[in-house]
Amino acid sequence: MNSEGIELDLGKAADAVVGVTADDDGDLTDMLGELRVLLPSAQLLSAFLITVPFNSGFANIVASEKTVFLATFTLSILSLVLLSAPAVQHRVIRPLTDRAGFKRLATRQIVVGAVLLAMALTLATQLVLSTVFGHGVGIVFASLTGGLLLLLWWVLPKVLRAKGHM
């Protein structure tokens, strides 16, 4: 499968997750409000991770934790890029001629960015707690964090929508 096929599949998957339809033009103000919640989280995590290698103790962590750090940092930066992309694109494209198309594109970017942010938060939990309390504690709490993010960000909204509550 070529990169275009992958991109289309990711877009369809993102649309399915959030329930975007071809005729959904929605309110961009809602989207901007959602980004105002997600962006500071990605920014704060990225800022924290940028400082970690400059800490004198970073050289002393084991190679596997450095690998976790690299994955966490990469996921965090990618989420920041994807979550900020709709705002920059909106500014560059203005005035919008296809609001529905733009919202679909932005929704895809936000969903993928949120998935990457959830992964980065889970790995950051593992990194910090493994360093402070040991590998076992880090794994347990990272699993709990990942499970909580999965439940609250993805499962609960789908259940509420399926039951007609939202």
Buried (B, 14 or more C-beta within 10 A) or exposed (E): EEEEEEEEEBBEEBBEBBEBEEEBBBEBEEBEEBBEEBBEBBBEBBEBBEEBEEEEEBEEBEEEBBEBBEBBBBBBBBBBBBBBBBBEBBEEEEEBEEBBEBBBBBBBBBBBBBBBBBBBBBBBBBBBBBBEEEBEEBBBBBEEBBEEBEEEEBEEBEEEEEEEEE
